[in-house]
Amino acid sequence: DITIETTVNKDLSVDQIAKIEAPSILIINSPTKVNCQSIMPDVPCKMETKNNKTILTGNLNVTKNSNITVIQKNNVLKYSDKMFVNGYQNKLISCTYTLKMPYKITKSNADNITGNTATWLNPHELIYAESDIPQFPIFSIIVVVMVIIVFIILKRKI
């Protein structure tokens, strides 16, 4: 199984972690040596075994990843990743792509959306999500300040 966990931060930076999980017996009996560098070259990663499964976890360097775009325009945060535009090709290994945005996701082509998290199962197209950035309610603040001022003035007169 492959899991890709992506987090978009409020400063528009992106953190992305890839996890590859396989039964340990497949790794042990592999005709070639399996390690982080053979599976995820150029990615700092660690390899561990838990419950008869081997897990490789790597932090992907998003700044070098031209597939990902994050833009903020008109109080909307837009995220896209072209990694799977040509489809996820491996039918034997499942892939789960999870995206966490800093705000509630309002539009996406994900299979599942819960609050600020979207999930794609075996993605086969552009990964896309949007979040509306909450606006500072200036009008509400002005009204509250005016009510407080009126209240103070009326209280002084009493």
C-alpha positions as CSV (number, residue, x, y, z in Angstrom):
1,D,0.0,0.0,0.0
2,I,1.1,3.5,-0.7
3,T,0.0,6.5,1.4
4,I,0.7,10.1,0.5
5,E,-0.1,12.6,3.3
6,T,0.1,16.2,2.2
7,T,-0.4,19.3,4.5
8,V,-0.8,22.8,3.2
9,N,0.2,25.3,5.9
10,K,-1.3,28.8,6.3
11,D,1.9,30.3,4.9
12,L,1.2,28.3,1.7
13,S,4.2,25.9,2.3
14,V,3.5,22.3,1.7
15,D,4.7,19.2,3.7
16,Q,4.4,15.8,2.0
17,I,5.1,12.4,3.4
18,A,5.1,9.2,1.4
19,K,4.6,5.8,3.1
20,I,5.0,2.5,1.4
21,E,3.9,-0.6,3.3
22,A,4.4,-4.2,2.3
23,P,4.4,-7.6,4.0
24,S,7.9,-8.2,5.4
25,I,8.1,-11.6,3.7
26,L,8.1,-9.9,0.3
27,I,11.0,-7.7,1.3
28,I,13.0,-10.5,2.8
29,N,12.5,-12.8,-0.2
30,S,13.1,-10.1,-2.8
31,P,15.8,-11.1,-5.4
32,T,17.2,-7.5,-5.0
33,K,18.2,-5.6,-1.9
34,V,15.3,-3.5,-0.8
35,N,16.0,-0.3,1.2
36,C,15.0,3.3,1.3
37,Q,17.4,4.3,-1.5
38,S,16.2,1.5,-3.8
39,I,12.6,2.4,-3.4
40,M,12.7,6.2,-2.9
41,P,16.0,7.5,-4.3
42,D,16.9,11.1,-3.4
43,V,14.3,11.1,-0.6
44,P,15.3,11.1,3.1
45,C,13.5,8.1,4.5
46,K,13.4,5.5,7.2
47,M,12.6,1.8,7.0
48,E,11.0,-0.1,9.9
49,T,9.2,-3.4,10.6
50,K,6.0,-3.6,12.5
51,N,3.5,-6.5,12.8
52,N,5.2,-8.4,9.9
53,K,5.0,-5.4,7.7
54,T,7.9,-3.3,6.4
55,I,7.2,0.4,6.2
56,L,9.2,3.0,4.3
57,T,8.5,6.6,5.2
58,G,10.0,9.5,3.4
59,N,9.6,13.3,3.5
60,L,9.2,14.5,-0.1
61,N,10.8,17.8,-0.9
62,V,7.9,19.7,-2.3
63,T,9.9,22.7,-3.3
64,K,11.5,20.6,-6.0
65,N,8.1,19.0,-6.9
66,S,6.8,20.9,-9.9
67,N,3.6,18.8,-9.8
68,I,2.2,20.8,-6.8
69,T,0.7,24.3,-7.1
70,V,-0.7,26.3,-4.2
71,I,-2.2,29.7,-4.9
72,Q,-4.2,32.2,-2.9
73,K,-6.5,34.4,-5.0
74,N,-9.6,36.4,-4.0
75,N,-9.7,34.9,-0.5
76,V,-9.6,31.3,-1.9
77,L,-6.8,28.9,-1.4
78,K,-6.3,26.5,-4.3
79,Y,-4.3,23.3,-4.3
80,S,-3.5,21.0,-7.2
81,D,-1.1,18.1,-7.7
82,K,-0.5,16.7,-11.2
83,M,1.2,13.5,-9.8
84,F,-1.7,11.3,-11.0
85,V,-2.8,13.1,-14.2
86,N,-2.0,10.0,-16.2
87,G,-3.7,7.8,-13.7
88,Y,-2.4,5.5,-11.0
89,Q,-1.1,2.6,-12.9
90,N,-0.4,-0.1,-10.4
91,K,-3.4,-2.4,-10.0
92,L,-1.7,-4.6,-7.3
93,I,-0.9,-1.9,-4.8
94,S,-3.5,0.5,-3.5
95,C,-2.8,4.2,-3.2
96,T,-4.4,6.7,-0.7
97,Y,-3.7,10.4,-1.1
98,T,-4.7,12.6,1.8
99,L,-4.7,16.4,1.8
100,K,-5.1,18.7,4.8
101,M,-5.8,22.3,4.1
102,P,-5.6,25.1,6.8
103,Y,-9.3,25.8,6.3
104,K,-12.4,23.9,5.5
105,I,-12.4,22.4,2.0
106,T,-15.3,23.8,0.0
107,K,-14.6,22.4,-3.4
108,S,-12.7,19.3,-4.5
109,N,-12.6,16.2,-6.8
110,A,-11.7,14.0,-3.8
111,D,-13.5,10.7,-3.0
112,N,-14.2,11.9,0.5
113,I,-14.1,15.3,2.2
114,T,-14.4,15.9,6.0
115,G,-13.8,19.4,7.2
116,N,-10.3,20.5,6.1
117,T,-9.3,17.0,4.9
118,A,-9.8,15.4,1.5
119,T,-8.9,11.8,0.5
120,W,-8.5,10.2,-2.9
121,L,-8.4,6.4,-3.3
122,N,-6.3,5.2,-6.2
123,P,-6.3,8.7,-7.8
124,H,-6.4,8.8,-11.6
125,E,-6.6,12.5,-12.3
126,L,-5.5,15.9,-11.1
127,I,-5.7,16.2,-7.3
128,Y,-7.7,19.4,-6.7
129,A,-9.1,21.2,-3.6
130,E,-10.2,24.7,-2.6
131,S,-10.7,26.4,0.7
132,D,-12.4,29.7,1.4
133,I,-10.1,31.8,3.6
134,P,-12.1,33.2,6.5
135,Q,-12.4,37.0,6.3
136,F,-12.0,39.3,9.2
137,P,-15.6,40.6,9.8
138,I,-14.7,44.3,9.8
139,F,-18.4,45.4,9.5
140,S,-19.3,43.3,12.6
141,I,-16.5,44.8,14.6
142,I,-17.5,48.3,13.7
143,V,-21.1,47.6,14.8
144,V,-19.9,46.1,18.1
145,V,-17.6,49.0,18.8
146,M,-20.4,51.5,18.0
147,V,-22.8,49.6,20.4
148,I,-20.1,49.7,23.1
149,I,-19.6,53.4,22.6
150,V,-23.3,54.1,22.8
151,F,-23.6,52.0,25.9
152,I,-20.8,53.9,27.6
153,I,-22.3,57.2,26.7
154,L,-25.8,56.2,27.9
155,K,-24.4,54.8,31.1
156,R,-22.5,58.1,31.9
157,K,-25.8,60.0,31.4
158,I,-27.6,57.8,34.0
